[in-house]
Amino acid sequence: MNFIETRGNDGEHPLEVSFSSAILAPIASYGGIYVPKALPELGDDFLQKHVNSGYKTLSKDVLAAFEIDIDPDVIDEALSLYDDFDDASNPVPLAKVKDDLFVSELYHGPTRAFKDMALQPFGAVLSSLAQKRNENYLIMAATSGDTGPAALETFKNRANVQVACLYPDGGTSDVQRLQMVTEDAKNLKVIGIHGDFDDAQNALKRLLGSATFKAQLKEKNIHLSAANSVNFGRIIFQLIYHIYSYLELVRMESINFGDKVYLDVPSGNFGNALGGYYAMKMGLPVEKILIASNKNNVLTQLIKFGQYDLREMSVVSTSSPAMDILKSSNVERVLFDLFGAQRTKEFMFQLDSENHYELNAKELSQFQSIFSADFCEDEEGKKYIKDAFADGYLMDPHTATCFKAYDTCRDKPLATIAYSTAEWTKFSPTIANALTGETDTHDLDALKSIAKEANISIPAIINELFDKEIAQKTIIDKQDIEKEILAFL
Ligand SMILES: *Cc1c(COP(=O)(O)O)cnc(C)c1O
């Protein structure tokens, strides 16, 4: 299957591209991104057949339905990376927290956050394409804390790929920062910038679109790509776990096959939620997708009132920093799917030039037939963490936001799959504060006190970070990013 562009075609880009082209060069005409020309219909037969399938078997068949131009042996190698998750036979466990609330844990990979779900296989696919084409790639990533470690982990020491990873200095947890700055491989460059995540993401977008930067890379014989969820190579792996978790509910006999469920997604760049949206369009029985945000509640405003309005907003730091995002890239793919390329281009251009756009009444009601949204402030989030812990479930502050959406966004008593996007180890000071009231703790102390409170041990892969040597020491202003990256190459 081929891929088309969310903002229409400018006469210079091809009208449609293969999957491999879309992931190697993810930016399309007018700054748009790529989407599948049509979504495959899975149908009841497909789902029924996979009720008892393992994660890899299901993945293989979902990918096959997209008819992507990736060799089966490469797909096999990519999916084999799920074998290194905590439980190779079940990389995405589903925990029952209340009668109708189930948590799909997406964090059992090497960097303890949900980004591994897609980036692990994506790294293998991309590196193999680069080798096959005998080309060298620079992968740029902007991170609010979890994409960075996951991208570095998946690409480290892979052939034909170098990574430059931008993170907001001070905008991540200690553990996230250590996961990045202790990565010591010749093909990795980690750059802290003075600014917030949107600054990092804007710098990334500017470089990806910059002709002069590309020309300089060309001289070095290097192509440019991105590992953020603008890349469809991530999205395709993110629709699978929605299907898997639904089938798990059927397997557990918590629902009957065909029953509708709510998907409840802590959202930032909207890649996770978009995966759920596509799964729904492909035939997964979903009542609605609940979009949970933190105080950076631009998605709630969009879904409740049809307004994407950044004019009075600036990013605020919260205790769920992976969701401290105002320009949520993957909303564009939903706009395209619902309203087409012309309208999407209008919206996106207006967002760039005037910092807002507004859905009309009909468009808004289309949105609301699929999504419902609410946001959760830090204090409320801590209460959810504390209450869930009292009920025997330990969760991180991102996951907590969807516990609020579970309370406020459902209008039917249907089973709900909430997604847990990070392990407790990644955001320990907030959790320790929620559980014990202690403040100003550094990650290491907080980890210890949670471990004690919950009577569990700190995973070795987290503990070891604190003794590792810092290999990546660059912290610069945004205007120096280009220079720094060229020097690294
Ligand atoms: C990336 C991330 C999110 C947001 O996911 P999106 O796909 O960008 O919406 C939420 N929680 C955690 C812990 C993350 O790492």
The ligand as an SDF file (V2000), in Angstrom:
LIG
                    3D

 15 15  0  0  0  0  0  0  0  0999 V2000
    5.2570    9.9990   24.7080 C   0  0  0  0  0  0  0  0  0  0  0  0
    4.5110    9.7980   25.9650 C   0  0  0  0  0  0  0  0  0  0  0  0
    3.1630   10.1560   26.0950 C   0  0  0  0  0  0  0  0  0  0  0  0
    2.4090   10.8340   24.9880 C   0  0  0  0  0  0  0  0  0  0  0  0
    2.2040    9.9960   23.8830 O   0  0  0  0  0  0  0  0  0  0  0  0
    1.8130   10.6060   22.4920 P   0  0  0  0  0  0  0  0  0  0  0  0
    1.7970    9.4610   21.5590 O   0  0  0  0  0  0  0  0  0  0  0  0
    2.8800   11.5920   22.1330 O   0  0  0  0  0  0  0  0  0  0  0  0
    0.4920   11.2630   22.6390 O   0  0  0  0  0  0  0  0  0  0  0  0
    2.5230    9.9050   27.2870 C   0  0  0  0  0  0  0  0  0  0  0  0
    3.1800    9.3610   28.3260 N   0  0  0  0  0  0  0  0  0  0  0  0
    4.4730    9.0100   28.2490 C   0  0  0  0  0  0  0  0  0  0  0  0
    5.1420    8.4620   29.4540 C   0  0  0  0  0  0  0  0  0  0  0  0
    5.1810    9.2110   27.0610 C   0  0  0  0  0  0  0  0  0  0  0  0
    6.4670    8.8620   26.9990 O   0  0  0  0  0  0  0  0  0  0  0  0
  1  2  1  0
  2  3  1  0
  2 14  2  0
  3  4  1  0
  3 10  2  0
  4  5  1  0
  5  6  1  0
  6  7  2  0
  6  8  1  0
  6  9  1  0
 10 11  1  0
 11 12  2  0
 12 13  1  0
 12 14  1  0
 14 15  1  0
M  END
$$$$
